[in-house]
Amino acid sequence: MNSELYINATSSEVVIALLHDKRLKELNRERSDAGFSVGDILLGKVKKIMPGLNAAFVDVGYEKDAFLHYLDLGPQFMSLDKFTTNAISGHNKTPFLSDFHFEKDIPKTGKVNKVLSHNQNLLVQIMKEPISNKGPRITSDVSIPGRFLVLIPFTDKISISAKVRRLEERDRLRRLVQSIKPKNFGVIIRTVAENKTVAELDTDLKDLISKWEKMWTSLKGAVPPKIMLGEMDRSITILRDMLNPSFSNIYVNDLKLYEKIKSYLHTIAPDKEEIVKHYKGKEPLFEHFGIDKQIKSSFGRIVNLRTGGYLIIEHTEAMHVIDVNSGHRAPGDKDQDANALAVNLEAAEEIARQLRLRDIGGIIVADFIDMRNPNNRKILYEKMCDYMKTDPATHTILPPSKFGLVQITRERVRPQVKEKTTEKCPSCGGSGEVQSTILLADQIEKDLHYLVKEQNQRNVTLAVHPFLEAYFTKGIPSRKQKWFLKYGRAINVKPVASQQILEYHFYNKNEEEIKV
């Protein structure tokens, strides 16, 4: 499988597209002003204790207080609380735990009001970002993930990913980590650590320890709510968690982000450094590589399958429902059950892709085409499980019911990815009333005159639909040539197919939009 990463950065957001064999598999949008990221470690303050829910609401700086259940406190909560209190007051002389006196573990069946108190300061970690009208979900069982290892303070336990199957390799990794980890720090060994040398593991562990030290330093005198240890950029996080030999290209349109990613790869995988490429093309990155088209075709209510069938994806308050239809697929020489299986198998592959692409979580019910043969239902279930194996989110799949329904639960960590696949009417803008199009060129010229003459903007680029680009640049003399004679400087006109026909924007030499 050939994997490629495309990162399109603007002043307001960073959009990351992951492609496997040229097909869009994952899409992430991260706003530059986003306040939360899964994995962030923060200092919060208990605002409300709910004994009936056995939970508490904690102020972590979001408009809605974060939800903390008793079971998410972690067994070593009292030790963490003691460490946090001492670090804030400056009583801890070192971030290391070798001489730290541990408190007794809290019981699994305990009550939250026996452990927490109003206005208590807590060190917590984001488990789930704010979704809809809910605040973030948090935990006090903090951990710091790295490339090969995950550092867990206040325990000596070493765990190994179940995907590392060879017993001799599991023993080797356990011995290596045991010899290099500091006392009273636990470690989870990730799948990508398989066959890695002690030097590579030691470098990763030292990096995690340095992050813990940085967080300890930030705690001194800290007042909640405050971020103690922020997660890396989403693009760096994807590379950390998913980078493997199948990655062949990483395209980035932003120079600073390009240098940051290249520096990170130089640290974790020097042999992969050359796959990072700085995209300098005139066309937008996603348009040049055909990603915009894939987004438009993949995020609608109806998703077409290659052989003529299609999916209908609906979202209700309680669950997502996916209906599989054969459409105009030619029946061929196979019997009805065999044709239904063929459509269902293609649909199962697309459903697995859609769940990951849209980051759909919670309960999903897929209504496949009915099949009478129980063996075919078994084949469908096994294939569905195979297609979902590469999904990093925790999920459970139930076998098809006699009605052809497959029930899936999938971990929900971030809000569902939504992309607009429809466009407003280019004539009325959705209002039902048409604005005189003859005035559009005059309006653009008026705005251009204001920017060039009154604001003295240089290197102005006008981004318009290709139809308008042709109108402004074709002919002798063209509008563009007239602008040059009028203003004494060239005005760049850039075609952008993803824009509506009557939509236009101005950009400066740094490709930042100029608001008129």
C-alpha positions in Angstrom: 0.0 0.0 0.0 1.4 3.4 -1.0 0.6 6.2 1.5 0.9 9.9 0.8 0.2 12.9 3.0 -0.9 16.3 1.7 -0.9 19.3 4.1 -2.6 22.5 3.0 -1.9 25.4 5.5 -3.6 28.8 5.4 -3.7 31.6 7.9 -6.9 30.2 9.5 -6.5 26.4 9.4 -4.4 23.4 8.4 -6.1 20.7 6.3 -4.4 17.3 6.2 -5.4 14.6 3.7 -4.1 11.0 3.9 -4.2 9.0 0.7 -3.7 5.3 0.3 -3.0 4.2 -3.3 -4.3 7.7 -4.4 -7.6 7.2 -2.6 -8.6 9.6 0.2 -8.6 7.8 3.5 -8.5 10.4 6.2 -9.2 14.2 6.3 -8.4 16.4 9.2 -9.1 20.1 9.7 -7.3 22.0 12.5 -8.2 25.6 13.0 -5.2 27.8 14.0 -7.3 29.1 16.9 -8.5 25.7 18.1 -8.1 25.6 21.9 -8.0 21.8 22.4 -6.3 18.7 21.1 -6.7 15.2 22.3 -3.6 14.4 24.4 -3.2 17.9 25.8 -2.3 17.9 29.6 -3.9 20.8 31.5 -4.3 22.1 35.0 -8.0 22.4 35.8 -10.2 23.3 38.7 -13.1 21.2 40.0 -16.3 23.3 39.6 -19.1 20.8 40.4 -19.3 17.3 41.9 -22.1 15.1 40.8 -22.5 12.1 43.2 -25.4 10.7 41.2 -23.2 10.4 38.1 -20.1 9.6 40.2 -18.4 12.3 38.2 -17.2 15.9 38.3 -17.2 18.9 36.0 -13.8 20.6 35.7 -13.0 24.0 34.4 -10.2 23.6 31.8 -10.7 26.9 30.0 -13.4 25.8 27.6 -16.9 27.4 27.5 -18.4 24.1 28.7 -16.8 22.4 31.8 -15.0 19.1 31.1 -16.5 15.8 32.2 -14.4 13.6 34.6 -15.8 10.3 35.6 -14.6 8.5 38.8 -13.3 5.6 36.7 -11.2 8.0 34.7 -9.3 9.3 37.7 -6.9 6.4 37.5 -5.8 4.1 40.5 -2.8 6.3 41.3 -4.9 9.5 41.5 -3.9 10.3 45.1 -0.2 10.1 44.2 -0.7 12.4 41.1 -2.7 14.8 43.2 0.1 15.0 45.9 2.7 15.5 43.2 0.7 18.2 41.5 0.1 20.1 44.7 3.7 19.9 45.7 4.8 21.0 42.2 2.6 24.1 42.2 3.8 25.1 45.7 7.4 24.4 44.7 7.9 21.7 47.4 9.0 19.1 44.8 12.7 19.5 44.2 12.8 17.1 41.2 10.4 15.9 38.5 11.7 12.3 39.0 9.7 9.8 41.1 12.5 7.5 42.4 12.3 9.0 45.9 8.6 10.0 45.7 6.4 8.6 48.5 3.3 7.0 46.8 -0.2 7.3 48.3 -2.6 4.4 48.4 -4.5 3.5 45.2 -8.1 4.6 45.1 -10.7 1.7 45.0 -12.4 0.9 41.7 -15.8 1.1 43.4 -15.2 4.3 45.2 -17.2 7.5 45.2 -16.1 10.7 43.5 -17.2 13.0 46.5 -14.8 11.0 48.7 -11.8 11.8 46.5 -12.5 15.3 45.0 -13.5 18.6 46.5 -14.9 21.8 45.2 -12.2 24.2 43.7 -9.5 21.5 43.9 -6.7 21.8 41.3 -6.3 18.8 39.0 -3.8 17.7 36.4 -5.9 16.2 33.6 -5.6 15.1 30.0 -8.0 15.5 27.1 -9.5 12.2 26.1 -12.2 13.5 23.7 -12.6 17.0 22.2 -15.7 19.0 22.7 -18.5 17.5 20.6 -21.8 19.3 19.8 -23.0 20.9 23.0 -20.8 18.7 25.3 -17.6 19.8 26.9 -14.3 17.8 26.6 -14.0 14.3 28.2 -10.9 14.2 30.4 -8.9 11.8 32.5 -6.4 12.1 35.4 -4.7 8.9 34.3 -2.2 10.9 32.3 0.3 9.5 29.7 2.8 11.0 27.3 2.9 9.3 23.9 6.1 9.1 21.8 7.1 7.4 18.5 7.8 4.0 20.0 6.8 4.3 23.6 4.2 5.8 25.9 5.3 7.1 29.3 3.0 6.5 32.2 4.0 8.1 35.6 3.3 6.6 39.0 3.5 2.9 38.0 6.3 0.5 37.2 4.3 -1.6 34.8 5.6 -2.4 31.3 2.9 -3.3 28.7 3.4 -4.4 25.1 1.1 -3.9 22.1 -0.9 -7.1 21.4 0.1 -6.7 17.7 3.7 -7.6 18.6 3.0 -11.4 18.4 6.5 -13.0 18.5 7.3 -14.1 22.0 11.0 -13.7 21.6 10.5 -10.1 20.4 8.1 -9.3 23.3 10.7 -10.6 25.7 13.5 -8.6 24.0 11.5 -5.4 24.1 10.5 -5.9 27.7 14.1 -6.5 28.8 15.4 -3.4 26.9 12.8 -1.1 28.3 13.2 -2.4 31.8 16.9 -1.6 31.6 16.5 2.0 30.5 13.3 3.3 32.1 13.5 5.4 35.3 12.0 4.1 38.5 8.2 4.6 39.1 7.5 5.3 35.5 5.5 2.8 33.5 5.9 2.3 29.7 3.6 1.0 27.0 5.6 -0.4 24.1 3.9 0.5 20.8 3.7 -1.8 17.7 6.2 0.3 15.7 8.9 -0.5 18.3 9.1 -4.0 16.9 12.7 -4.8 15.9 14.0 -1.3 17.0 17.4 -1.0 18.7 18.0 0.0 22.3 19.5 3.3 21.1 16.2 4.2 19.2 14.1 3.3 22.2 16.4 5.1 24.6 16.2 8.3 22.5 12.4 8.2 22.4 12.2 7.6 26.2 14.6 10.5 26.9 12.4 12.8 24.8 9.3 11.7 26.8 11.2 12.3 30.1 12.2 15.8 29.0 8.5 16.5 28.3 7.6 15.4 31.8 10.3 17.7 33.2 9.0 20.6 31.1 5.5 20.0 32.4 6.8 19.9 36.0 8.6 23.2 35.5 5.4 24.8 34.1 3.4 23.6 37.2 5.3 25.8 39.6 3.0 28.7 40.6 0.5 27.7 37.9 -3.1 29.0 38.2 -5.8 26.9 36.5 -7.1 26.7 33.8 -3.8 26.4 32.0 -2.2 24.1 29.4 0.8 22.3 30.9 1.9 20.1 28.0 0.3 20.7 24.5 0.1 17.9 21.9 2.1 18.4 18.8 0.6 19.7 15.5 -1.9 17.4 14.0 0.3 16.8 11.0 3.2 15.8 13.3 0.9 13.6 15.4 -0.2 11.7 12.3 3.4 11.1 11.3 4.3 10.0 14.8 1.5 7.5 15.0 1.2 6.3 11.4 4.6 6.7 9.6 5.7 3.4 8.1 7.7 2.2 5.1 4.6 2.6 2.9 4.8 6.5 3.1 6.3 7.7 -0.2 5.5 11.4 -0.3 4.5 14.3 2.0 3.5 17.5 0.3 3.4 20.7 2.3 2.5 24.2 0.9 3.7 26.2 3.9 7.5 26.7 4.3 7.5 26.9 8.1 5.5 23.7 8.4 7.6 22.0 5.8 10.8 22.8 7.8 9.1 21.6 11.0 8.1 18.3 9.5 11.4 17.8 7.9 13.2 18.4 11.2 10.9 16.0 13.0 11.5 13.3 10.4 15.2 13.9 10.6 14.9 13.0 14.3 12.7 10.0 14.2 13.4 8.6 10.7 16.3 10.2 8.8 15.9 7.8 5.9 12.4 9.3 5.3 13.5 12.9 5.3 13.7 13.2 1.5 10.0 12.3 1.1 8.9 15.7 2.4 8.4 18.1 -0.5 7.6 21.8 -0.4 4.8 22.4 -2.9 5.3 25.7 -4.8 2.8 25.4 -7.6 0.5 28.2 -8.6 -2.6 26.0 -8.3 -3.9 25.3 -4.8 -2.4 22.1 -3.4 -5.6 20.1 -3.1 -6.8 21.2 -6.5 -3.5 20.3 -8.2 -3.5 16.7 -6.9 -7.3 16.1 -7.4 -8.1 16.0 -3.6 -10.8 18.7 -3.8 -12.7 16.5 -6.3 -12.4 13.4 -4.0 -13.7 15.5 -1.1 -16.7 16.6 -3.1 -17.5 13.1 -4.2 -16.9 11.4 -0.8 -18.8 13.6 1.7 -22.3 13.8 0.3 -25.4 12.1 1.5 -25.1 9.8 -1.5 -21.8 8.0 -2.1 -21.5 6.2 -5.4 -19.7 2.8 -5.7 -17.5 2.1 -8.7 -19.7 -0.7 -10.2 -23.0 1.3 -10.1 -24.2 0.7 -6.6 -24.4 3.5 -4.0 -24.6 4.2 -0.3 -27.0 6.6 1.5 -25.6 7.9 4.7 -27.9 9.5 7.3 -27.2 11.0 10.7 -29.7 10.9 13.5 -29.3 12.1 17.1 -28.7 8.5 18.3 -26.8 6.9 15.5 -25.6 6.8 11.9 -27.6 4.7 9.4 -26.1 3.6 6.1 -28.3 2.0 3.4 -26.7 -0.1 0.6 -28.3 0.0 -2.8 -27.4 -2.0 -6.0 -28.4 1.0 -8.2 -28.0 0.2 -11.9 -25.4 -2.5 -11.4 -25.7 -5.1 -14.2 -26.8 -8.4 -12.8 -24.5 -10.5 -15.0 -24.7 -14.3 -15.1 -24.7 -14.8 -11.3 -27.7 -15.6 -9.3 -29.4 -13.0 -7.1 -27.6 -14.0 -3.9 -24.2 -13.9 -5.6 -25.0 -10.5 -7.0 -26.1 -9.2 -3.6 -22.8 -10.5 -2.1 -20.7 -8.7 -4.8 -22.5 -5.4 -4.1 -22.3 -5.9 -0.3 -18.5 -6.6 -0.4 -17.9 -3.5 -2.4 -20.1 -1.5 -0.1 -18.3 -2.9 3.0 -15.0 -1.7 1.7 -16.5 1.8 1.1 -18.2 1.9 4.5 -14.9 1.1 6.3 -13.3 4.0 4.3 -16.2 6.4 5.0 -16.2 5.7 8.8 -12.5 6.7 9.0 -12.7 9.5 6.4 -15.6 11.2 8.2 -14.4 10.1 11.6 -17.9 8.8 12.4 -18.3 7.6 16.0 -20.9 6.1 18.2 -23.4 3.5 16.9 -23.5 2.8 13.1 -26.1 0.5 11.5 -25.4 -0.6 7.9 -28.4 -2.0 6.0 -26.9 -4.4 3.5 -28.8 -6.1 0.7 -30.5 -9.2 2.0 -28.7 -12.5 1.4 -30.4 -15.9 2.0 -27.2 -18.0 2.1 -25.7 -17.9 5.6 -22.3 -18.6 4.2 -22.5 -15.3 2.2 -23.4 -13.5 5.4 -20.3 -15.0 7.1 -18.1 -13.9 4.1 -19.5 -10.4 4.4 -18.8 -10.2 8.1 -15.2 -11.5 7.8 -14.5 -9.0 4.9 -16.0 -6.2 7.0 -13.7 -7.0 9.8 -10.7 -7.2 7.4 -11.5 -3.8 5.9 -11.8 -2.2 9.4 -8.4 -3.6 10.6 -6.5 -0.6 9.4 -8.8 1.8 11.3 -6.9 3.2 14.3 -10.1 3.9 16.2 -11.4 1.3 18.7 -14.4 -0.5 17.1 -16.6 -3.5 17.5 -18.5 -5.2 14.6 -21.5 -7.6 15.1 -22.3 -10.3 12.5 -25.2 -9.5 10.1 -28.6 -10.1 11.5 -31.2 -12.1 9.6 -32.5 -8.8 8.3 -29.1 -8.0 6.8 -28.2 -5.3 9.4 -24.6 -5.0 10.6 -24.1 -3.1 13.8 -20.8 -1.2 14.5 -19.6 0.8 17.4 -16.7 3.1 16.8 -14.7 5.2 19.2 -15.7 8.9 19.0 -12.7 11.2 19.9 -13.2 14.2 17.7 -16.3 15.9 16.2 -17.4 14.2 12.9 -15.7 15.6 9.8 -18.2 17.5 7.7 -17.6 18.9 4.2 -20.0 21.0 2.1 -20.5 19.1 -1.1 -23.2 21.4 -2.5 -22.8 25.0 -3.6 -25.0 28.0 -3.5 -26.7 29.0 -6.7 -24.1 31.2 -8.4 -26.9 33.6 -9.6 -28.9 34.2 -6.4 -26.5 33.1 -3.7 -29.4 31.1 -2.1 -31.7 34.0 -1.7 -33.9 33.4 -4.7 -33.2 36.8 -6.1 -30.6 37.5 -8.9 -28.1 40.3 -8.6 -27.2 42.0 -11.8 -24.1 40.2 -13.1 -23.1 43.1 -15.3 -22.1 44.9 -12.1 -19.7 42.2 -11.0 -16.7 43.4 -13.1 -17.3 46.9 -11.9 -17.4 45.8 -8.3 -14.1 43.9 -8.7 -12.5 47.0 -10.4 -13.8 49.2 -7.6 -12.2 47.0 -4.9 -9.0 46.7 -6.9 -8.7 50.5 -7.2 -9.2 50.8 -3.5 -6.5 48.3 -2.7 -3.9 49.6 -5.2 -4.5 53.3 -5.1 -5.7 53.9 -1.5 -4.1 51.1 0.4 -1.0 50.9 -1.8 -1.1 47.1 -1.9 1.6 45.5 -4.1 1.7 42.1 -5.7 -2.1 41.8 -5.6 -3.6 38.5 -6.8 -7.2 38.2 -7.8 -8.6 34.6 -7.3 -11.7 33.9 -9.3 -13.6 31.0 -11.0 -11.9 29.9 -14.3 -14.8 31.4 -16.3 -14.1 34.8 -14.8 -10.4 34.3 -15.2 -10.9 33.8 -18.9 -13.1 36.9 -19.1 -10.4 39.1 -17.4 -7.3 37.7 -19.2 -8.4 36.9 -22.8 -8.7 39.3 -25.7 -6.5 42.2 -26.9 -6.5 44.4 -24.9 -7.7 42.3 -22.0 -9.0 43.7 -18.7 -5.8 42.5 -17.1 -3.7 44.5 -19.6 -5.9 47.6 -19.0 -5.2 47.2 -15.3 -1.5 47.2 -15.9 -1.7 50.4 -17.9 -4.0 52.0 -15.4 -2.2 51.1 -12.2 1.4 50.8 -13.5 1.8 47.3 -12.0 0.8 43.7 -12.9 -2.3 42.3 -11.3 -2.2 38.5 -11.1 -5.4 36.7 -11.9 -5.6 33.1 -10.6 -8.3 30.6 -11.6 -9.7 28.5 -8.7 -12.2 25.8 -9.8 -13.5 25.2 -6.2 -14.9 28.8 -6.0 -18.4 29.7 -7.0 -18.8 31.4 -10.4 -19.4 34.9 -8.9 -17.0 34.5 -6.0 -13.8 36.4 -5.8 -11.0 37.1 -3.3 -7.8 39.2 -3.2 -4.5 37.9 -1.8 -1.1 39.6 -1.0 2.3 38.3 -1.9 2.3 36.1 1.2 -0.9 34.4 -0.1 -2.9 35.9 2.8 -6.4 37.1 2.0 -6.9 40.8 1.9 -10.3 41.8 3.3 -11.9 44.7 1.4 
